[in-house]
């Protein structure tokens, strides 16, 4: 088997000449000039120290050494060509498996509609979605992209596209408001606060007693707030649906300077696959067309 791209090029050119029995036809088949084919064969013969082809005015035939080399390398060259042709994403249409990860809240609230529409537009793409609040190592674990919410992105091994900023909103159940009243400012010790650990750190809220509950999932924070456990801090796309249903009230509190960005991230090295580009552009378009909660 060839060990380098240069060696593969020489052997593939040799196999093409042998198959076509013509330098001109081999050049046409490979999409290169006849002179390039001739130089490749000459270089290969020089490296091997043997004549591989007998050349006449009207024909090209394999020498004894050429026959032996052809029998050894032709099946491998054919197998490599076939493997390359079957690689996903060689076609103009995005295809193959898209491995992606997202936190539970984004996955449950946003992705069902996004992925359903994306699958209709790109039927050749299969989606492998892993829902987890864990910070997945995209490169080590073989993922194509992730959707993340963060105040800022720090991982230099990833390329990130910020899709927008979402300010924090503060919600409480009507039963909580009736029982405890409305806070006048953020972090009042007379109230029970339900915070995401990242949000708590950004707001510099003390762990105890101000923050009664800390949870790394905004859906659970919404559930606790809806049950009357306290004042939940969450993005609007999480809280607004429950406001419409009368399960929560927006307390209209301000959290100056604390805004979570929604990001698409993917490994920085190598060419970005068409399936990743397709999802990225589709998701951006979906966000632009979909009104916030």
N, C-alpha and C positions, 0 to 999 in steps of 0.2 A: 504493500500500500504506500502511496506517496506520503511523505512526511511534511512537506511544505506546499504552499499554494503554487510556488514556481514549479516544483516537480510535478504537481498534478497537471498544471497547464501543459508542460512538455509531453507528458504521457497521454493526456486527452487529445492533444494535437496528433500525436503518432497514431493513436487508435482511429481517429477520424480519417487520416490519410489511408490507413490500411483498409478500413471499411469501404471507402469510396474509390480506392485504387487510383486516386488523382489528387494532386495538390490543389488544383483549381476548385474541384468539387468540395474538398475538405474545407477550404477557406470559406466557400459560400455557406456550407453547413454551420461553421463556427461563427460566422459573421465577422471575420477578420480578413486582412489582406493576404494574398498569396505569398508575398515576400515574408510576412510574419510567420507563415506556416513553414516555409523553407528554412528560415533561421532557427525555428524551434527544433526541427528535425536535425539540423546540423549540430545544434548545441547538445541535443540528447545523444547523438552518435559520438560526439567528442567526449562527453562525460562517461559513456559506457565503453569507449575504446573499440567500437565495433560498428560495421555498416549494417544498418537495419533495413534499408530499402534499396532495391536495384532500380535505377532510373533509366528509362529510354525515352526517345522522342515521343512515343505514343502510349507508353504504359508505365505503371509503377507496380513493382512486385516486392513482396517480403523476402528478405534474405533468410538464411537459416537462423541467424541470431534474432532477426525480426520476428520470425514465426514463434520462437521460444518466448520472446518478450510479450508478444501479443497474447499468447495463450495464458500468460500469467496475469497481465494487467487489465485486459479488456473486460473481464467480468466485474472487476472492482470499479473500474471507471463507470461502467454502466450502472452498477448499484449506487454509486455516489450521485450520479446524475439523476437517477430515479428518486433517491431520497430527497435531494434538493428540490426537485419539482413538486414533491408531495408536502413540502413544508407549508404550514398555514401562513397566510398573509402574503404569499407570492402573487395572488390575484389582486386585481384592483379593488375588489369588494372586501371589506373587513371580514375576517373569519377566524376560526379557531376558538380556543377557550380563554376567556377573560377571567383571571383570578383576581378578585378584589375583596377588600375588607372594609367594614364600617362599624362604628359603635352602634349599640342597640337602639338608641333613641332615633338617630338619623335613619337607620335601616327600617325601622317599623313605621315611622311617620312619613318619610319622603320616598324611600326606594321602591315600594310596591308599584306605585304609578310610574316612576321613572323607568324601572326595569321592564315593566310590561310594554310600555311604548317603545323602548329601545329594542326589545326583542322583535317587535313587529317591523321596525325599520331595517334591522340588520339580522335577518334570519340565519345567517351563516355563523353568527357568534354565539357560543355557549357561555353562560355566566356561572362561575363558581364563586358564590358569595359566602364569606365567613363573617358572622356577626359576633363581635367581641369588643369589650371596652379596653382590652389589653392593647398596648402599643406594639403592633406587629412589626417585626423586622422584615421588610418587604423583600430585600435581597436574599437573606439567609433562608427565608421560608418560601421563596419562589412566587411572590405575588406581583401582579402587574401594576396595581394601583391601590390607593386607599383614599377614603373620604374621612377627613378629620376636622374637628373643631378645636381651635386653640387661640390663645391671645396672640401668639406668634410662633413661627416655625423655626426650629433651631438645628435640625438635622441636615448637615451639608452634603450628605450622600444622596439626598433626594431632591428632585425638582418639584417645586410646589407652585400651584396656581391658585391664587386667592380668588374665591368666587364672590366674596362680599363679607360685610361685617354685620353682625347681629348684636344689638345692644341687649343688656340684661333687663328683664322685666320681673316684677315681684307680684306674686299672686297668693291669695288666701281664700279658703272656702267661706261662703256667706255665714256658716255657723261659727267659724273662728272669729270673723269680724264682729258678729253679734255678741260674742262672749268676751273678746279681748280688746275690741276697738281697732282703730287703724293707727299704725305707727306714724310719727311725724318725720322721722329721719331713719336712715339705714342703720341697722345694728342696735336699735334701742334694746337695752337689757330687759325691759318689761315684756318683750315678745320672744316667741320661739322662732328661730330661723332655721331653714332647711337649705343647705348649700352644697354645691359640688366642691370637692377639695380644691380644684384649680381656681374656682371662683372665690372661695374663702381666702385663699392665699393672695389673690389679686386685690381683694377688698381689704386685706389685713384685718380680718375679723378674728377675734379670739375664739379658741375652740370651746371654752366653757366659761360662763354659762350661756353666752349670747347665742352660739350656734348649737342648737339642741340636737340636730341631726346633720350628719355629713354623709353624702352618698355620691357615688361616681356615675350614676345613671339618671338622666333627666326625667325619664318616664317614671321611675320610682319616686323621684322628688315630686313630680306632678301628682302621683297617686297619694303620697303622704299629705300634700297640701290639700287635695280634694277631700281627704278624710278628716280634715280639720286639725292636723298635727302641728301646723305652724305656717309660716310664710315661706313659700318656695321661690327660689331664684332660678329662673330658666329662660331660654330664648323664647321669643314670641311664637315661633312656629310650633313650639311644644305647648305653651300655655293657652294661646288664643282659642283653639277649638273647645276647650273646657269652659272658657268664658262664654262662648256662644251658647253652650248647653246649660249655662247657669250653675255649673259646678265650682267655678272659681270667679273671683273678682280681681281685676287689675288694680293694684293699690297705687299706681302712678308715682312710685318712688324713683328717684334718680340715683344712678350709680356712676358718677363722673369718671371718665377715663377707662372704664372697664367694658370692653367690647370683644366678643369672640368672633374670630374669622372662620369662615367655612373654606376648607382647602381641599383640592385634589392633589395628591402627591404620587410620584412614581420614581423608580430608580433613575439616577442621573446618567449612568453609563450606557453607551450603546444607542442605537437608533430607536426612536419611540415607535412601537408597533401600531399598525393602522387601527387595530381594535381599540387601543388606548386613546388614540387621537379621536376616533369616532365617538367613544363614550364621553370624552372630555367635552367635545363641541356640542354633543347632544345634551349633556347635563347643563351646560351653560345656557343653551337655548331654552331648555325647560324652565330653569330658574327665572330667566328673563320674562317668560310668558306666563308664569304662575304667580298670581298675586300672593303677597305675604299674608299670613293667617289673620 
